[in-house]
Amino acid sequence: MRELIQLSVPGMKCGGCVSSIEAALNNEVGVTYVDISLETKTVSVKSNLPASTLIGALKVAGYEATEDSAEYGERA
């Protein structure tokens, strides 16, 4: 089951950051969708991976991230 996970990435400041974050997440097996908002500094990821794995991938890429606490509940 794929789950939509919302992450907050406060250190995201430019288009280069967006590209790096998108690449880091798309390299994770199990990620099927990534949508990034530079304006709100949020990332939506559809994946069957736990948020901690996605956060770890972003940490390796040089970005601190946290799971957004809002309930999204979207499943595909």
C-alpha positions as CSV (number, residue, x, y, z in Angstrom):
1,M,0.0,0.0,0.0
2,R,1.3,3.4,-1.0
3,E,1.0,6.2,1.5
4,L,1.3,10.0,1.0
5,I,3.9,11.3,3.4
6,Q,4.3,15.0,4.0
7,L,7.8,16.3,5.0
8,S,9.0,19.7,6.1
9,V,12.5,20.7,4.8
10,P,13.2,24.1,6.2
11,G,16.7,24.3,4.7
12,M,15.4,24.1,1.1
13,K,16.2,27.5,-0.4
14,C,16.6,27.3,-4.2
15,G,15.9,25.3,-7.3
16,G,19.2,23.4,-6.8
17,C,17.9,22.2,-3.5
18,V,14.7,21.1,-5.1
19,S,16.6,19.1,-7.7
20,S,18.8,17.5,-5.0
21,I,15.9,16.6,-2.8
22,E,13.9,15.2,-5.7
23,A,16.9,13.0,-6.9
24,A,17.6,11.7,-3.4
25,L,13.9,10.6,-2.9
26,N,13.5,9.2,-6.4
27,N,16.6,7.0,-5.8
28,E,14.8,5.2,-3.0
29,V,13.2,2.0,-4.1
30,G,9.5,2.2,-3.2
31,V,9.0,5.9,-4.0
32,T,6.5,6.4,-6.7
33,Y,5.7,10.1,-6.5
34,V,7.5,13.3,-5.3
35,D,6.0,16.8,-5.3
36,I,8.1,19.6,-3.9
37,S,7.0,23.1,-2.9
38,L,9.9,25.5,-2.5
39,E,7.4,28.2,-1.3
40,T,6.2,26.2,1.6
41,K,9.4,24.2,2.0
42,T,7.4,20.9,2.0
43,V,7.7,17.7,0.1
44,S,4.9,15.2,-0.5
45,V,6.1,11.6,-1.2
46,K,4.0,8.7,-2.2
47,S,5.8,5.6,-1.0
48,N,5.5,2.3,0.9
49,L,8.6,3.3,2.9
50,P,8.5,4.7,6.4
51,A,9.0,8.4,6.8
52,S,12.2,7.7,8.8
53,T,13.7,6.1,5.6
54,L,12.8,9.2,3.5
55,I,14.2,11.5,6.2
56,G,17.4,9.5,6.3
57,A,17.8,9.8,2.5
58,L,17.4,13.5,2.7
59,K,19.9,13.7,5.6
60,V,22.5,11.9,3.4
61,A,21.8,14.5,0.7
62,G,22.5,17.2,3.2
63,Y,19.0,18.3,4.3
64,E,17.3,18.1,7.6
65,A,13.7,17.1,7.4
66,T,10.8,16.2,9.7
67,E,7.5,14.5,9.1
68,D,4.6,17.0,8.9
69,S,2.2,16.3,11.8
70,A,-0.9,17.0,9.8
71,E,-3.1,14.0,8.9
72,Y,-3.3,13.4,5.2
73,G,-4.6,9.9,5.0
74,E,-4.4,9.7,1.3
75,R,-3.8,6.2,0.0
76,A,-3.4,4.8,-3.5
